[in-house]
Amino acid sequence: MRFSDNGYYLEEYTKCDNCGVLIYRKPIHVSLDSKPRRYCSDWCVEWDIQRSADTFAPANSKNTSGK
């Protein structure tokens, strides 16, 4: 989100490309697959990188065969 110079109105709404939350401060810019992306936090950057690399594994990835 970018405020006007006088602070009375918004010039632009900026959302995190990972979680969709409105970004009130300067976003973190990262290029993944030659696409520029904007993130709200370092956590969102890391999560999106892991997801795009298919290294994301659920916490409960144990084999539960019902025993």
Secondary structure, 3 states (H helix, E strand, C coil): CEECCCCCCEEECCECCCCCCECCCCCEEEEECCEEEEECCHHHHHHHHHHHCCCCCCCCCCCCCCC
